Each structure stands twice: as structure tokens, then as C-alpha cells.
């Protein structure tokens, strides 16, 4: 009969491969190890864990792997990442919504209508990003992600500043487009509606669970 090699080719399509990566604090203290994990096209992985366990540190390590390198984490050469952090720090304060969207749009008219569609009215489109509200910045960040068509979304608390409408639009986008993503979120309905895989940080290890409910129950019991 045929001999099957363990994992032979089964993760050839992986966009992100974690190979016992050590996730540490900025000063080098070990938070957890990842074990062997893969993120393949269509996987929407949510990262669950109590505050301070290292969720944002893993996101940062994956981003580093995509941009340059990160020990124990490999990104597919073809990957294009759409990144948003919980402070929306990827939006440069001195730039304007118009300038950022213009860089990824066909025409000035498309820029204006895209921004208006995202709830950023004409009189705000040329103002410095520093002057926008949290909600406006969040909608701008999601618009930029949508226009960039990344093959992999890396989202740290993407719903923090989004209203219900913005959150539902993001949910629908990630699920109907069969997006691939690694996301951190405390928002239960967002997690339940969006994720199809669940990684949880427990006792310095990253484990895969079938659902987020055990984690949610443990948070309620705190």
C-alpha cells in the first residue's frame, strides 16, 4: 500500500507556520510557546487569552515574520498582509484620509465616494488624521484594508472603535470573502460570528480549542 508521510504536503498552502516559536515580553521574559500551528487560506483564527498573556506580542511577532523575519514563525513568500492594531497606530497622524485612500484608488472621485461610503464626509477628508475621532479612524482603517485586498488580515481588537454597523460590515467582509486572518478580540459576538478556529493561551502554551465558549466561561468566573 501507499505510505503516508506525516504532514507531507498537507500544509503546503499555509500562509503562516508557527514552529515552536517563543513569545516573550519586550525584556525577554517567556510568555508562551506556540507549538506547531498553521494558518491556511480561509482560516479565521481568533487568539483567546486573559489580559497580559501575550496576544498582542504574538500578533507583533507574526507581523515581524511577514515584514522581515521572526524566529520560529514563517510567512509564505506570496503573502500580503493587512494590519490594524488596537490603537490604529498604522494610520500616520499627519496624513489625511484623502491622501491615504488616494494611494490605493483609481481616481479622485473614487477616493471621495469610498470615504463618504465609510462615513467620512467631504469636509473631514482633507483634515489631519490626528483630528479624527476614534470611530472615524476605525472606519478609515477598515476601508484601507478592504481596498488593499490583502491575502492575510492581522487584526488586533479591530472592533474597539467601530459602531454596530461598522462591526457588522467587517464581519460580513471577513466571512463572505473567505478571508484568512489572525485576530484578537474581546467582543464575543464578533468572535462567534467571524472565527472558525480558536487558539487559546493557557499556562505558557498555545492550544487549539473547538470553540471559544470555555474561554468565555472562564472569563465570566474571574
N, C-alpha and C positions, 0 to 999 in steps of 0.2 A: 504493500500500500504506500500511499504518499506520506512522507514525513513532514509534519508541520513544524516550522521553526517558531519558537515563541516570539510574538510581536513582529514576525517577519513581514515588513511592508504594511502592517496594519495601521501604523501611524505615519505613513509616508506623507500624508496630506496635512500633517499637523502644522498649524501656523506658529504655535508656541509649544516648546518642550521644556519641562522642568525636570532636571536631573539631580535630585537631592540637593537643591540649592539651599544655602544657609541664609536666612533673612535676619538681619541684625539691626540694632539701633545705630544711629549715626556714630556713636562712640565704640561700636564693635560688639556690644552685648548680644548674644544669640536670643532671638525671639522665637523662631521655629525653623524646622527644616521641612522642605516641600515633599520629600519622597519623589517618586516618578509620576509625573502627570502630563497630560497632553491637552491642548485645546485645538480642536479640529473645526473646519468650516461648518457653520450652523450651530456650534456650541455657544450657548449664552450662559456663562459661568458666573454665579454670584459668590462673593467671598464673604463668609459669615464669621464673626468673632467679636468678643467683648471689646470695649474700648481699650486701646493700648496694647492689643495683642500683635499688631503689626500689619494690618490690612493695607494701609497706605504705603508701608515700606515695600510690600510685595508689588504693588502697582508701580512704584518708582523703579524697582528692580527690573520689572518686565519692560517698562519704558526704556530703561538704560540698555537692555538687551536688544531692543529694536533699533535704537539710535546708534549705539556703538557696540558695547559688549557688557555682559554681566555674568559672573561666574555661576555655572550650573543652570543657566537659562539660555535656550537657543531660540532665535526667531527665524522663520523661513525667509530666505533672501528676497522673495517676491512681496513680502508683507508691506502694506501701507497702513499706518496707524492713525486713528482719530482719537485724540486725547483730550479729556476735560478733567480738571481737578476740582476739589470742593470749594476752593477759593476763587475759581475761574482765573487763576493767575496766568493761564496761557493767553489771555487777552491783554495786549500791551496798552497800558493806561493812556499813553499819549496819542495813540492811533484813533481812528474814528470807525464807526460801524461801516460807513460807506467805503473807506479805503480797504478794510479787511475783506469785505464781500466782493469788492471790485477785482481783487486779486484772483478770485476763483469764479468770476462770472463772465458772460459773453458780452454784455453791453451795459451802459449806464442805466438804461431803462429796466433791464433785468435786475440790476442791483436795487433800484428803488422799490420795485414791486416785491422782490424777495424780502427785503427788510420790512416793508409795510405788512406783508403776509405774516411775518414773525412778530408783529405787534410793535415794531419800532417805527414810529411815524416820521414823516419827512423832516419835521423841524428838529428831530433828535439825530438824524443820520450823519450829520457833519460835526457833531459835538464830540469832545474827547471821551473815550471810554470811561475814564475816571469819574465822569459826572453822571454816568448811567446808574439806575437803580439795580439792585441785585437781580430782580426779575427780568429787567431788560438785558442785562449781561448774560443771564442764563439762556434766554431765548436766542440771543445772538450766537452764543457758543453752540447751541444745538443746530442752528441754521448753517453755521460754518461746517459742522460735522456732516450735515446732510449734503451740502454742495461738494464736499471733498470726496464723497463715495469711498471711504476707507475700506480695506478688506478686514480690518480688525478694530473694534472700538475698545478703548480703555477708559472707563468712566468711574471716577471716584466721587460718590454722592451726587450724581447728576441731577437729582430732583430737589436738592436743597433749596434752590431759589425759584423753582418752577411752580406756577399755579396748576390747578387740576387739569385745565385744558392743555397746558404745555406738557404735563406729565403723561396724559393720555396719548398725545401726539407722539411723544418719544416711545412709549410702549408699543404703539401700533407700528411705528417705523422699524423698531428693532425686530419685532416678530414677523411682520408681513414681508420684510425684505430678507428674512432668514439671516439676519446679521450675525457675525461672530463677535463675541465680546467677553471681556472680563470686567465685572463691575462690583463696586462696593455700594451698598445702600442699606439704610436703616428703615426704609419705607416698606412696610410689609406687603401692602397691596402691589406696589411696583415690583417687588421681588417675586411674589406669587404669579403676577401676570406676565412677567418677562423672562425669568430664568428657566432654563431646562436642565441645568446641572448646579450642584451645590457643594462648595468646598468650605470646610469649617476648620478654624484654628482651635485645636484643643490640646492643652498640655505640651506645647512646643512642637506639635506636629500638625500637618495639614491633611485632613481626612475628607474623603468624599462621602456625602450622605445622600439618601434618596429624596429627601425633601427638607425644607427649611424649618419644619414645624418643631422639631426637638430643640433647635436653637432658640426659636421664638419663645417656647415654653420656659426654657432656662433663663431667658432674659426677664420674663414676667415674674419668675420666682426670686429674682435678686432682691 
